[in-house]
């Protein structure tokens, strides 16, 4: 059985590499998870955040801060990891879509990209060659 991908909202990626998880994502997916393991998917330009439940010393800690709505906001310091894989965060904060894969306790954050690859137009074989003159 494949894991269902569930969109859960948006996260904020700050210019210094902090990822801010809003209260809704904290309540719905992260809960009391102390930290995560990170990896970068070059093909999809996505950051994988594997939530490590019950881990005493996770590689990346998820800090808790009071949220504006009375809940808790999560903060993950991903800057060094993103720099290591060659991703530049830019100067302004970015709002990025986030999905949850419950079977794997995995958050997928789409980092998008400046250069979006266009899907090539499908052409017929004859479109690749100039017309013959009679």
N, CA, C and O atoms as a printed pandas DataFrame, in Angstrom:
     atom_number atom_name residue_name chain_id  residue_number  x_coord  y_coord  z_coord
0              1         N          UNK        A               1    0.844   -1.180    0.000
1              2        CA          UNK        A               1    0.000    0.000    0.000
2              3         C          UNK        A               1    0.886    1.239    0.000
3              4         O          UNK        A               1    1.816    1.337    0.800
4              5         N          UNK        A               2    0.604    2.181   -0.890
5              6        CA          UNK        A               2    1.360    3.412   -0.940
6              7         C          UNK        A               2    0.830    4.380    0.097
7              8         O          UNK        A               2   -0.355    4.376    0.428
8              9         N          UNK        A               3    1.729    5.212    0.603
9             10        CA          UNK        A               3    1.345    6.201    1.598
10            11         C          UNK        A               3    0.572    7.331    0.939
11            12         O          UNK        A               3    0.937    7.802   -0.138
12            13         N          UNK        A               4   -0.485    7.756    1.585
13            14        CA          UNK        A               4   -1.262    8.868    1.074
14            15         C          UNK        A               4   -0.567   10.179    1.398
15            16         O          UNK        A               4   -0.096   10.395    2.514
16            17         N          UNK        A               5   -0.514   11.045    0.400
17            18        CA          UNK        A               5    0.073   12.372    0.565
18            19         C          UNK        A               5   -1.055   13.315    0.920
19            20         O          UNK        A               5   -2.003   13.464    0.149
20            21         N          UNK        A               6   -0.970   13.956    2.077
21            22        CA          UNK        A               6   -2.012   14.853    2.530
22            23         C          UNK        A               6   -1.473   16.268    2.651
23            24         O          UNK        A               6   -0.602   16.512    3.485
24            25         N          UNK        A               7   -1.961   17.216    1.844
25            26        CA          UNK        A               7   -1.543   18.607    2.026
26            27         C          UNK        A               7   -1.982   19.096    3.411
27            28         O          UNK        A               7   -3.130   18.892    3.807
28            29         N          UNK        A               8   -1.076   19.734    4.137
29            30        CA          UNK        A               8   -1.396   20.178    5.499
30            31         C          UNK        A               8   -1.258   21.683    5.688
31            32         O          UNK        A               8   -1.469   22.178    6.795
32            33         N          UNK        A               9   -0.914   22.416    4.650
33            34        CA          UNK        A               9   -0.799   23.862    4.783
34            35         C          UNK        A               9    0.530   24.364    4.266
35            36         O          UNK        A               9    1.161   23.737    3.414
36            37         N          UNK        A              10    0.947   25.500    4.790
37            38        CA          UNK        A              10    2.191   26.112    4.359
38            39         C          UNK        A              10    3.100   26.359    5.549
39            40         O          UNK        A              10    2.644   26.636    6.658
40            41         N          UNK        A              11    4.401   26.253    5.291
41            42        CA          UNK        A              11    5.411   26.597    6.276
42            43         C          UNK        A              11    6.130   27.848    5.773
43            44         O          UNK        A              11    6.035   28.198    4.597
44            45         N          UNK        A              12    6.840   28.508    6.663
45            46        CA          UNK        A              12    7.621   29.678    6.282
46            47         C          UNK        A              12    9.091   29.311    6.339
47            48         O          UNK        A              12    9.564   28.763    7.334
48            49         N          UNK        A              13    9.820   29.618    5.260
49            50        CA          UNK        A              13   11.263   29.444    5.226
50            51         C          UNK        A              13   11.875   30.833    5.310
51            52         O          UNK        A              13   11.762   31.633    4.381
52            53         N          UNK        A              14   12.526   31.110    6.439
53            54        CA          UNK        A              14   13.154   32.416    6.650
54            55         C          UNK        A              14   14.462   32.489    5.867
55            56         O          UNK        A              14   15.008   31.463    5.460
56            57         N          UNK        A              15   14.960   33.710    5.659
57            58        CA          UNK        A              15   16.191   33.917    4.895
58            59         C          UNK        A              15   17.394   33.227    5.546
59            60         O          UNK        A              15   18.332   32.844    4.847
60            61         N          UNK        A              16   17.380   33.065    6.867
61            62        CA          UNK        A              16   18.500   32.416    7.558
62            63         C          UNK        A              16   18.362   30.901    7.640
63            64         O          UNK        A              16   19.171   30.235    8.286
64            65         N          UNK        A              17   17.330   30.350    6.981
65            66        CA          UNK        A              17   17.158   28.899    6.942
66            67         C          UNK        A              17   16.267   28.324    8.025
67            68         O          UNK        A              17   16.133   27.104    8.121
68            69         N          UNK        A              18   15.652   29.168    8.845
69            70        CA          UNK        A              18   14.697   28.658    9.832
70            71         C          UNK        A              18   13.409   28.270    9.124
71            72         O          UNK        A              18   12.899   29.017    8.290
72            73         N          UNK        A              19   12.891   27.103    9.461
73            74        CA          UNK        A              19   11.585   26.683    8.959
74            75         C          UNK        A              19   10.607   26.831   10.113
75            76         O          UNK        A              19   10.806   26.267   11.190
76            77         N          UNK        A              20    9.548   27.597    9.874
77            78        CA          UNK        A              20    8.534   27.855   10.902
78            79         C          UNK        A              20    7.294   27.027   10.561
79            80         O          UNK        A              20    6.673   27.206    9.514
80            81         N          UNK        A              21    6.956   26.121   11.472
81            82        CA          UNK        A              21    5.750   25.309   11.321
82            83         C          UNK        A              21    4.614   26.007   12.071
83            84         O          UNK        A              21    4.734   26.246   13.273
84            85         N          UNK        A              22    3.516   26.336   11.389
85            86        CA          UNK        A              22    2.407   26.991   12.070
86            87         C          UNK        A              22    1.721   26.060   13.068
87            88         O          UNK        A              22    1.950   24.850   13.081
88            89         N          UNK        A              23    0.888   26.652   13.888
89            90        CA          UNK        A              23    0.204   25.902   14.947
90            91         C          UNK        A              23   -0.579   24.707   14.414
91            92         O          UNK        A              23   -0.599   23.648   15.041
92            93         N          UNK        A              24   -1.225   24.872   13.256
93            94        CA          UNK        A              24   -2.051   23.788   12.711
94            95         C          UNK        A              24   -1.206   22.558   12.381
95            96         O          UNK        A              24   -1.608   21.431   12.669
96            97         N          UNK        A              25   -0.036   22.775   11.777
97            98        CA          UNK        A              25    0.835   21.645   11.429
98            99         C          UNK        A              25    1.421   21.023   12.689
99           100         O          UNK        A              25    1.585   19.806   12.769
100          101         N          UNK        A              26    1.736   21.857   13.669
101          102        CA          UNK        A              26    2.242   21.311   14.943
102          103         C          UNK        A              26    1.197   20.408   15.589
103          104         O          UNK        A              26    1.525   19.313   16.045
104          105         N          UNK        A              27   -0.042   20.852   15.634
105          106        CA          UNK        A              27   -1.107   20.077   16.274
106          107         C          UNK        A              27   -1.453   18.818   15.485
107          108         O          UNK        A              27   -1.719   17.765   16.066
108          109         N          UNK        A              28   -1.447   18.933   14.176
109          110        CA          UNK        A              28   -1.908   17.832   13.338
110          111         C          UNK        A              28   -0.847   16.765   13.084
111          112         O          UNK        A              28   -1.168   15.578   13.024
112          113         N          UNK        A              29    0.424   17.176   12.932
113          114        CA          UNK        A              29    1.451   16.232   12.492
114          115         C          UNK        A              29    2.608   16.058   13.473
115          116         O          UNK        A              29    3.024   14.931   13.741
116          117         N          UNK        A              30    3.121   17.138   14.000
117          118        CA          UNK        A              30    4.365   17.067   14.762
118          119         C          UNK        A              30    4.137   16.694   16.215
119          120         O          UNK        A              30    4.900   15.912   16.780
120          121         N          UNK        A              31    3.103   17.240   16.821
121          122        CA          UNK        A              31    2.737   16.953   18.210
122          123         C          UNK        A              31    3.931   17.145   19.145
123          124         O          UNK        A              31    4.470   18.248   19.236
124          125         N          UNK        A              32    4.344   16.100   19.831
125          126        CA          UNK        A              32    5.452   16.186   20.788
126          127         C          UNK        A              32    6.773   15.661   20.226
127          128         O          UNK        A              32    7.716   15.417   20.979
128          129         N          UNK        A              33    6.841   15.487   18.909
129          130        CA          UNK        A              33    8.057   14.972   18.273
130          131         C          UNK        A              33    9.223   15.901   18.580
131          132         O          UNK        A              33    9.139   17.097   18.299
132          133         N          UNK        A              34   10.315   15.380   19.154
133          134        CA          UNK        A              34   11.427   16.251   19.551
134          135         C          UNK        A              34   12.279   16.764   18.388
135          136         O          UNK        A              34   12.865   17.842   18.483
136          137         N          UNK        A              35   12.353   16.004   17.295
137          138        CA          UNK        A              35   13.235   16.434   16.221
138          139         C          UNK        A              35   13.023   15.642   14.951
139          140         O          UNK        A              35   12.067   14.880   14.808
140          141         N          UNK        A              36   13.966   15.855   14.020
141          142        CA          UNK        A              36   13.801   15.264   12.698
142          143         C          UNK        A              36   15.144   14.975   12.057
143          144         O          UNK        A              36   16.196   15.420   12.516
144          145         N          UNK        A              37   15.064   14.216   10.986
145          146        CA          UNK        A              37   16.189   13.951   10.095
146          147         C          UNK        A              37   15.817   14.606    8.771
147          148         O          UNK        A              37   14.657   14.538    8.364
148          149         N          UNK        A              38   16.763   15.234    8.093
149          150        CA          UNK        A              38   16.462   15.964    6.864
150          151         C          UNK        A              38   17.137   15.330    5.669
151          152         O          UNK        A              38   18.205   14.731    5.796
152          153         N          UNK        A              39   16.517   15.461    4.502
153          154        CA          UNK        A              39   17.180   15.143    3.250
154          155         C          UNK        A              39   16.559   15.991    2.157
155          156         O          UNK        A              39   15.448   16.505    2.295
156          157         N          UNK        A              40   17.301   16.125    1.071
157          158        CA          UNK        A              40   16.897   16.975   -0.049
158          159         C          UNK        A              40   16.662   16.113   -1.277
159          160         O          UNK        A              40   17.526   15.320   -1.655
160          161         N          UNK        A              41   15.511   16.259   -1.897
161          162        CA          UNK        A              41   15.179   15.545   -3.118
162          163         C          UNK        A              41   15.414   16.507   -4.283
163          164         O          UNK        A              41   14.610   17.408   -4.522
164          165         N          UNK        A              42   16.519   16.312   -5.004
165          166        CA          UNK        A              42   16.887   17.223   -6.092
166          167         C          UNK        A              42   15.870   17.211   -7.222
167          168         O          UNK        A              42   15.548   18.261   -7.778
168          169         N          UNK        A              43   15.367   16.044   -7.564
169          170        CA          UNK        A              43   14.437   15.931   -8.693
170          171         C          UNK        A              43   13.179   16.763   -8.454
171          172         O          UNK        A              43   12.744   17.497   -9.341
172          173         N          UNK        A              44   12.600   16.654   -7.275
173          174        CA          UNK        A              44   11.361   17.367   -6.958
174          175         C          UNK        A              44   11.615   18.719   -6.291
175          176         O          UNK        A              44   10.676   19.479   -6.056
176          177         N          UNK        A              45   12.882   19.022   -5.985
177          178        CA          UNK        A              45   13.256   20.221   -5.240
178          179         C          UNK        A              45   12.399   20.324   -3.973
179          180         O          UNK        A              45   11.696   21.307   -3.740
180          181         N          UNK        A              46   12.492   19.273   -3.178
181          182        CA          UNK        A              46   11.710   19.192   -1.952
182          183         C          UNK        A              46   12.615   18.832   -0.781
183          184         O          UNK        A              46   13.614   18.129   -0.933
184          185         N          UNK        A              47   12.242   19.325    0.370
185          186        CA          UNK        A              47   12.934   18.998    1.609
186          187         C          UNK        A              47   12.103   17.965    2.351
187          188         O          UNK        A              47   10.925   18.192    2.625
188          189         N          UNK        A              48   12.711   16.836    2.676
189          190        CA          UNK        A              48   12.051   15.807    3.459
190          191         C          UNK        A              48   12.382   15.996    4.921
191          192         O          UNK        A              48   13.553   16.095    5.288
192          193         N          UNK        A              49   11.356   16.048    5.764
193          194        CA          UNK        A              49   11.522   16.196    7.210
194          195         C          UNK        A              49   10.947   14.942    7.846
195          196         O          UNK        A              49    9.740   14.846    8.065
196          197         N          UNK        A              50   11.821   13.975    8.144
197          198        CA          UNK        A              50   11.404   12.713    8.760
198          199         C          UNK        A              50   11.273   12.945   10.259
199          200         O          UNK        A              50   12.267   13.193   10.942
200          201         N          UNK        A              51   10.060   12.866   10.765
201          202        CA          UNK        A              51    9.806   13.113   12.182
202          203         C          UNK        A              51   10.258   11.903   12.993
203          204         O          UNK        A              51    9.792   10.785   12.774
204          205         N          UNK        A              52   11.164   12.140   13.925
205          206        CA          UNK        A              52   11.736   11.064   14.745
206          207         C          UNK        A              52   11.055   11.051   16.103
207          208         O          UNK        A              52   11.431   11.789   17.014
208          209         N          UNK        A              53   10.060   10.211   16.219
209          210        CA          UNK        A              53    9.307   10.117   17.467
210          211         C          UNK        A              53   10.042    9.210   18.435
211          212         O          UNK        A              53   10.484    8.122   18.068
212          213         N          UNK        A              54   10.169    9.660   19.663
213          214        CA          UNK        A              54   10.823    8.859   20.688
214          215         C          UNK        A              54   12.346    8.882   20.610
215          216         O          UNK        A              54   13.008    8.191   21.384
216          217         N          UNK        A              55   12.904    9.647   19.709
217          218        CA          UNK        A              55   14.362    9.749   19.559
218          219         C          UNK        A              55   14.896   10.696   20.628
219          220         O          UNK        A              55   14.393   11.808   20.789
220          221         N          UNK        A              56   15.921   10.247   21.358
221          222        CA          UNK        A              56   16.470   11.078   22.432
222          223         C          UNK        A              56   17.404   12.166   21.913
223          224         O          UNK        A              56   17.461   13.253   22.488
224          225         N          UNK        A              57   18.129   11.895   20.845
225          226        CA          UNK        A              57   19.075   12.864   20.284
226          227         C          UNK        A              57   18.906   12.971   18.768
227          228         O          UNK        A              57   19.743   12.479   18.012
228          229         N          UNK        A              58   17.820   13.615   18.324
229          230        CA          UNK        A              58   17.619   13.729   16.877
230          231         C          UNK        A              58   18.646   14.688   16.262
231          232         O          UNK        A              58   19.114   15.604   16.939
232          233         N          UNK        A              59   18.997   14.488   14.988
233          234        CA          UNK        A              59   19.976   15.360   14.334
234          235         C          UNK        A              59   19.539   16.829   14.267
235          236         O          UNK        A              59   20.374   17.728   14.362
236          237         N          UNK        A              60   18.237   17.072   14.105
237          238        CA          UNK        A              60   17.709   18.436   14.035
238          239         C          UNK        A              60   16.548   18.556   15.018
239          240         O          UNK        A              60   15.553   17.840   14.905
240          241         N          UNK        A              61   16.680   19.455   15.971
241          242        CA          UNK        A              61   15.643   19.660   16.985
242          243         C          UNK        A              61   14.530   20.545   16.452
243          244         O          UNK        A              61   14.767   21.446   15.647
244          245         N          UNK        A              62   13.315   20.279   16.907
245          246        CA          UNK        A              62   12.176   21.147   16.615
246          247         C          UNK        A              62   11.891   21.930   17.893
247          248         O          UNK        A              62   11.390   21.389   18.879
248          249         N          UNK        A              63   12.223   23.211   17.848
249          250        CA          UNK        A              63   11.994   24.076   19.015
250          251         C          UNK        A              63   10.528   24.474   19.056
251          252         O          UNK        A              63    9.861   24.541   18.023
252          253         N          UNK        A              64   10.038   24.735   20.254
253          254        CA          UNK        A              64    8.660   25.193   20.440
254          255         C          UNK        A              64    8.670   26.644   20.896
255          256         O          UNK        A              64    9.449   27.036   21.765
256          257         N          UNK        A              65    7.778   27.438   20.285
257          258        CA          UNK        A              65    7.608   28.840   20.668
258          259         C          UNK        A              65    6.122   29.118   20.771
259          260         O          UNK        A              65    5.323   28.490   20.076
260          261         N          UNK        A              66    5.738   30.062   21.641
261          262        CA          UNK        A              66    4.308   30.397   21.733
262          263         C          UNK        A              66    3.798   30.979   20.413
263          264         O          UNK        A              66    4.458   31.808   19.786
264          265         N          UNK        A              67    2.629   30.534   20.013
265          266        CA          UNK        A              67    2.022   31.025   18.775
266          267         C          UNK        A              67    1.062   32.163   19.040
267          268         O          UNK        A              67    0.680   32.406   20.185
268          269         N          UNK        A              68    0.674   32.854   18.001
269          270        CA          UNK        A              68   -0.225   34.001   18.114
270          271         C          UNK        A              68   -1.640   33.597   18.538
271          272         O          UNK        A              68   -2.354   34.387   19.155
272          273         N          UNK        A              69   -2.037   32.385   18.211
273          274        CA          UNK        A              69   -3.398   31.932   18.523
274          275         C          UNK        A              69   -3.471   31.132   19.823
275          276         O          UNK        A              69   -4.468   30.459   20.084
276          277         N          UNK        A              70   -2.430   31.204   20.629
277          278        CA          UNK        A              70   -2.418   30.488   21.900
278          279         C          UNK        A              70   -1.842   29.093   21.829
279          280         O          UNK        A              70   -1.698   28.430   22.855
280          281         N          UNK        A              71   -1.514   28.643   20.650
281          282        CA          UNK        A              71   -0.926   27.320   20.481
282          283         C          UNK        A              71    0.593   27.392   20.472
283          284         O          UNK        A              71    1.195   28.310   21.029
284          285         N          UNK        A              72    1.192   26.406   19.830
285          286        CA          UNK        A              72    2.656   26.313   19.762
286          287         C          UNK        A              72    3.088   26.324   18.298
287          288         O          UNK        A              72    2.489   25.660   17.452
288          289         N          UNK        A              73    4.138   27.091   18.019
289          290        CA          UNK        A              73    4.740   27.155   16.694
290          291         C          UNK        A              73    6.053   26.384   16.762
291          292         O          UNK        A              73    6.773   26.474   17.756
292          293         N          UNK        A              74    6.372   25.627   15.710
293          294        CA          UNK        A              74    7.626   24.877   15.666
294          295         C          UNK        A              74    8.676   25.594   14.839
295          296         O          UNK        A              74    8.367   26.228   13.831
296          297         N          UNK        A              75    9.929   25.485   15.283
297          298        CA          UNK        A              75   11.042   26.108   14.568
298          299         C          UNK        A              75   12.130   25.053   14.351
299          300         O          UNK        A              75   12.595   24.418   15.298
300          301         N          UNK        A              76   12.519   24.882   13.104
301          302        CA          UNK        A              76   13.546   23.920   12.727
302          303         C          UNK        A              76   14.684   24.679   12.054
303          304         O          UNK        A              76   14.461   25.384   11.070
304          305         N          UNK        A              77   15.890   24.542   12.572
305          306        CA          UNK        A              77   17.057   25.240   12.018
306          307         C          UNK        A              77   17.647   24.405   10.883
307          308         O          UNK        A              77   18.497   23.541   11.097
308          309         N          UNK        A              78   17.171   24.691    9.667
309          310        CA          UNK        A              78   17.584   23.911    8.495
310          311         C          UNK        A              78   18.631   24.628    7.651
311          312         O          UNK        A              78   19.079   24.082    6.642
312          313         N          UNK        A              79   19.030   25.829    8.036
313          314        CA          UNK        A              79   19.971   26.617    7.247
314          315         C          UNK        A              79   21.256   25.894    6.889
315          316         O          UNK        A              79   21.612   25.850    5.711
316          317         N          UNK        A              80   21.975   25.320    7.863
317          318        CA          UNK        A              80   23.215   24.612    7.535
318          319         C          UNK        A              80   22.994   23.438    6.582
319          320         O          UNK        A              80   23.815   23.199    5.696
320          321         N          UNK        A              81   21.904   22.712    6.755
321          322        CA          UNK        A              81   21.618   21.589    5.869
322          323         C          UNK        A              81   21.333   22.084    4.456
323          324         O          UNK        A              81   21.860   21.536    3.487
324          325         N          UNK        A              82   20.505   23.113    4.332
325          326        CA          UNK        A              82   20.175   23.645    3.007
326          327         C          UNK        A              82   21.415   24.190    2.303
327          328         O          UNK        A              82   21.562   24.029    1.091
328          329         N          UNK        A              83   22.302   24.831    3.052
329          330        CA          UNK        A              83   23.551   25.334    2.464
330          331         C          UNK        A              83   24.421   24.171    1.982
331          332         O          UNK        A              83   25.051   24.252    0.928
332          333         N          UNK        A              84   24.448   23.095    2.763
333          334        CA          UNK        A              84   25.261   21.923    2.408
334          335         C          UNK        A              84   24.808   21.279    1.096
335          336         O          UNK        A              84   25.630   20.781    0.326
336          337         N          UNK        A              85   23.495   21.290    0.847
337          338        CA          UNK        A              85   22.981   20.694   -0.390
338          339         C          UNK        A              85   22.910   21.705   -1.530
339          340         O          UNK        A              85   22.484   21.367   -2.635
340          341         N          UNK        A              86   23.326   22.949   -1.266
341          342        CA          UNK        A              86   23.406   23.957   -2.318
342          343         C          UNK        A              86   22.132   24.735   -2.579
343          344         O          UNK        A              86   22.007   25.364   -3.630
344          345         N          UNK        A              87   21.175   24.711   -1.648
345          346        CA          UNK        A              87   19.941   25.471   -1.828
346          347         C          UNK        A              87   20.104   26.851   -1.214
347          348         O          UNK        A              87   20.483   26.976   -0.049
348          349         N          UNK        A              88   19.819   27.886   -1.992
349          350        CA          UNK        A              88   19.910   29.260   -1.508
350          351         C          UNK        A              88   18.518   29.728   -1.099
351          352         O          UNK        A              88   17.563   29.615   -1.868
352          353         N          UNK        A              89   18.413   30.252    0.116
353          354        CA          UNK        A              89   17.101   30.635    0.646
354          355         C          UNK        A              89   16.586   31.964    0.133
355          356         O          UNK        A              89   15.374   32.178    0.152
356          357         N          UNK        A              90   17.426   32.854   -0.319
357          358        CA          UNK        A              90   16.969   34.165   -0.775
358          359         C          UNK        A              90   16.951   35.162    0.363
359          360         O          UNK        A              90   17.324   34.840    1.491
360          361         N          UNK        A              91   16.518   36.369    0.065
361          362        CA          UNK        A              91   16.548   37.452    1.057
362          363         C          UNK        A              91   15.236   37.617    1.811
363          364         O          UNK        A              91   15.227   38.143    2.924
364          365         N          UNK        A              92   14.150   37.185    1.233
365          366        CA          UNK        A              92   12.842   37.356    1.868
366          367         C          UNK        A              92   12.297   35.999    2.304
367          368         O          UNK        A              92   12.618   34.975    1.702
368          369         N          UNK        A              93   11.468   35.994    3.356
369          370        CA          UNK        A              93   10.833   34.741    3.775
370          371         C          UNK        A              93    9.940   34.188    2.666
371          372         O          UNK        A              93    9.321   34.945    1.918
372          373         N          UNK        A              94    9.882   32.868    2.569
373          374        CA          UNK        A              94    9.059   32.195    1.566
374          375         C          UNK        A              94    7.963   31.391    2.251
375          376         O          UNK        A              94    8.203   30.763    3.282
376          377         N          UNK        A              95    6.763   31.407    1.683
377          378        CA          UNK        A              95    5.678   30.539    2.144
378          379         C          UNK        A              95    5.673   29.344    1.201
379          380         O          UNK        A              95    5.497   29.500   -0.007
380          381         N          UNK        A              96    5.867   28.152    1.757
381          382        CA          UNK        A              96    6.030   26.950    0.943
382          383         C          UNK        A              96    4.983   25.898    1.300
383          384         O          UNK        A              96    4.662   25.718    2.475
384          385         N          UNK        A              97    4.449   25.203    0.296
385          386        CA          UNK        A              97    3.461   24.153    0.569
386          387         C          UNK        A              97    4.102   22.952    1.256
387          388         O          UNK        A              97    5.247   22.586    0.988
388          389         N          UNK        A              98    3.330   22.364    2.139
389          390        CA          UNK        A              98    3.819   21.232    2.929
390          391         C          UNK        A              98    2.785   20.115    2.893
391          392         O          UNK        A              98    1.584   20.362    3.010
392          393         N          UNK        A              99    3.262   18.886    2.732
393          394        CA          UNK        A              99    2.390   17.706    2.751
394          395         C          UNK        A              99    2.895   16.732    3.813
395          396         O          UNK        A              99    4.068   16.736    4.184
396          397         N          UNK        A             100    1.973   15.903    4.288
397          398        CA          UNK        A             100    2.313   14.915    5.317
398          399         C          UNK        A             100    2.048   13.521    4.771
399          400         O          UNK        A             100    0.998   13.253    4.189
400          401         N          UNK        A             101    3.027   12.636    4.971
401          402        CA          UNK        A             101    2.910   11.229    4.603
402          403         C          UNK        A             101    2.842   10.455    5.923
403          404         O          UNK        A             101    3.868   10.121    6.516
404          405         N          UNK        A             102    1.629   10.180    6.363
405          406        CA          UNK        A             102    1.414    9.609    7.696
406          407         C          UNK        A             102    2.117    8.275    7.898
407          408         O          UNK        A             102    2.670    8.031    8.970
408          409         N          UNK        A             103    2.107    7.416    6.902
409          410        CA          UNK        A             103    2.704    6.085    7.038
410          411         C          UNK        A             103    4.187    6.183    7.405
411          412         O          UNK        A             103    4.711    5.324    8.113
412          413         N          UNK        A             104    4.865    7.237    6.919
413          414        CA          UNK        A             104    6.304    7.381    7.147
414          415         C          UNK        A             104    6.648    8.469    8.158
415          416         O          UNK        A             104    7.827    8.726    8.398
416          417         N          UNK        A             105    5.653    9.112    8.753
417          418        CA          UNK        A             105    5.883   10.247    9.655
418          419         C          UNK        A             105    6.819   11.245    8.986
419          420         O          UNK        A             105    7.840   11.640    9.550
420          421         N          UNK        A             106    6.450   11.646    7.768
421          422        CA          UNK        A             106    7.300   12.475    6.927
422          423         C          UNK        A             106    6.556   13.714    6.458
423          424         O          UNK        A             106    5.435   13.628    5.958
424          425         N          UNK        A             107    7.195   14.868    6.625
425          426        CA          UNK        A             107    6.686   16.110    6.056
426          427         C          UNK        A             107    7.500   16.402    4.802
427          428         O          UNK        A             107    8.730   16.368    4.844
428          429         N          UNK        A             108    6.842   16.685    3.702
429          430        CA          UNK        A             108    7.506   17.059    2.467
430          431         C          UNK        A             108    7.251   18.524    2.188
431          432         O          UNK        A             108    6.100   18.938    2.044
432          433         N          UNK        A             109    8.311   19.312    2.110
433          434        CA          UNK        A             109    8.188   20.741    1.871
434          435         C          UNK        A             109    8.690   21.034    0.460
435          436         O          UNK        A             109    9.862   20.819    0.151
436          437         N          UNK        A             110    7.799   21.523   -0.384
437          438        CA          UNK        A             110    8.164   21.831   -1.764
438          439         C          UNK        A             110    8.914   23.155   -1.795
439          440         O          UNK        A             110    8.363   24.202   -1.454
440          441         N          UNK        A             111   10.188   23.099   -2.211
441          442        CA          UNK        A             111   11.007   24.307   -2.249
442          443         C          UNK        A             111   10.869   25.050   -3.564
443          444         O          UNK        A             111   11.372   26.165   -3.702
444          445         N          UNK        A             112   10.187   24.439   -4.540
445          446        CA          UNK        A             112    9.985   25.108   -5.817
446          447         C          UNK        A             112   11.303   25.427   -6.478
447          448         O          UNK        A             112   12.286   24.709   -6.295
448          449         N          UNK        A             113   11.330   26.476   -7.228
449          450        CA          UNK        A             113   12.576   26.865   -7.868
450          451         C          UNK        A             113   12.385   28.057   -8.765
451          452         O          UNK        A             113   11.286   28.317   -9.255
452          453         N          UNK        A             114   13.460   28.776   -8.974
453          454        CA          UNK        A             114   13.406   29.932   -9.846
454          455         C          UNK        A             114   13.216   29.487  -11.285
455          456         O          UNK        A             114   12.447   30.079  -12.043
456          457         N          UNK        A             115   13.927   28.442  -11.639
457          458        CA          UNK        A             115   13.862   27.967  -13.008
458          459         C          UNK        A             115   12.980   26.733  -13.073
459          460         O          UNK        A             115   13.438   25.618  -12.825
460          461         N          UNK        A             116   11.721   26.937  -13.408
461          462        CA          UNK        A             116   10.814   25.804  -13.522
462          463         C          UNK        A             116   10.989   25.203  -14.903
463          464         O          UNK        A             116   10.934   25.895  -15.919
464          465         N          UNK        A             117   11.198   23.920  -14.912
465          466        CA          UNK        A             117   11.407   23.244  -16.184
466          467         C          UNK        A             117   10.072   23.110  -16.905
467          468         O          UNK        A             117    9.090   22.628  -16.339
468          469         N          UNK        A             118   10.050   23.544  -18.162
469          470        CA          UNK        A             118    8.842   23.407  -18.971
470          471         C          UNK        A             118    8.789   21.999  -19.539
471          472         O          UNK        A             118    9.811   21.416  -19.902
472          473         N          UNK        A             119    7.589   21.471  -19.607
473          474        CA          UNK        A             119    7.405   20.168  -20.234
474          475         C          UNK        A             119    7.484   20.386  -21.739
475          476         O          UNK        A             119    6.760   21.225  -22.276
476          477         N          UNK        A             120    8.342   19.655  -22.425
477          478        CA          UNK        A             120    8.468   19.879  -23.866
478          479         C          UNK        A             120    7.166   19.568  -24.590
479          480         O          UNK        A             120    6.427   18.652  -24.228
480          481         N          UNK        A             121    6.913   20.353  -25.613
481          482        CA          UNK        A             121    5.718   20.140  -26.416
482          483         C          UNK        A             121    5.848   18.840  -27.190
483          484         O          UNK        A             121    6.914   18.539  -27.727
484          485         N          UNK        A             122    4.791   18.083  -27.251
485          486        CA          UNK        A             122    4.803   16.841  -28.005
486          487         C          UNK        A             122    4.578   17.190  -29.467
487          488         O          UNK        A             122    3.592   17.835  -29.824
488          489         N          UNK        A             123    5.501   16.756  -30.300
489          490        CA          UNK        A             123    5.407   17.025  -31.737
490          491         C          UNK        A             123    5.437   15.703  -32.479
491          492         O          UNK        A             123    5.870   14.674  -31.961
492          493         N          UNK        A             124    4.968   15.771  -33.695
493          494        CA          UNK        A             124    5.050   14.605  -34.557
494          495         C          UNK        A             124    6.452   14.489  -35.126
495          496         O          UNK        A             124    7.221   15.449  -35.080
496          497         N          UNK        A             125    6.790   13.331  -35.658
497          498        CA          UNK        A             125    8.106   13.099  -36.225
498          499         C          UNK        A             125    8.385   14.076  -37.352
499          500         O          UNK        A             125    9.501   14.583  -37.462
500          501         N          UNK        A             126    7.403   14.348  -38.183
501          502        CA          UNK        A             126    7.605   15.212  -39.336
502          503         C          UNK        A             126    7.807   16.672  -38.934
503          504         O          UNK        A             126    8.329   17.452  -39.731
504          505         N          UNK        A             127    7.416   17.060  -37.737
505          506        CA          UNK        A             127    7.608   18.436  -37.301
506          507         C          UNK        A             127    9.073   18.762  -37.073
507          508         O          UNK        A             127    9.431   19.940  -37.042
508          509         N          UNK        A             128    9.927   17.772  -36.914
509          510        CA          UNK        A             128   11.338   17.983  -36.656
510          511         C          UNK        A             128   12.158   18.225  -37.919
511          512         O          UNK        A             128   13.326   18.601  -37.832
512          513         N          UNK        A             129   11.566   18.015  -39.076
513          514        CA          UNK        A             129   12.301   18.139  -40.345
514          515         C          UNK        A             129   11.629   19.205  -41.217
515          516         O          UNK        A             129   10.407   19.354  -41.202
516          517         N          UNK        A             130   12.447   19.941  -41.974
517          518        CA          UNK        A             130   11.873   20.927  -42.883
518          519         C          UNK        A             130   11.100   20.218  -44.012
519          520         O          UNK        A             130   11.389   19.081  -44.383
520          521         N          UNK        A             131   10.116   20.941  -44.528
521          522        CA          UNK        A             131    9.305   20.375  -45.622
522          523         C          UNK        A             131   10.154   20.229  -46.880
523          524         O          UNK        A             131   11.032   21.050  -47.144
524          525         N          UNK        A             132    9.889   19.192  -47.645
525          526        CA          UNK        A             132   10.582   18.969  -48.912
526          527         C          UNK        A             132    9.938   19.807  -49.999
527          528         O          UNK        A             132    8.721   19.990  -50.018
528          529         N          UNK        A             133   10.749   20.306  -50.890
529          530        CA          UNK        A             133   10.195   21.066  -52.015
530          531         C          UNK        A             133   10.012   20.129  -53.191
531          532         O          UNK        A             133   10.825   19.228  -53.403
532          533         N          UNK        A             134    8.962   20.332  -53.950
533          534        CA          UNK        A             134    8.671   19.500  -55.131
534          535         C          UNK        A             134    9.506   19.911  -56.307
535          536         O          UNK        A             134    9.393   19.321  -57.382
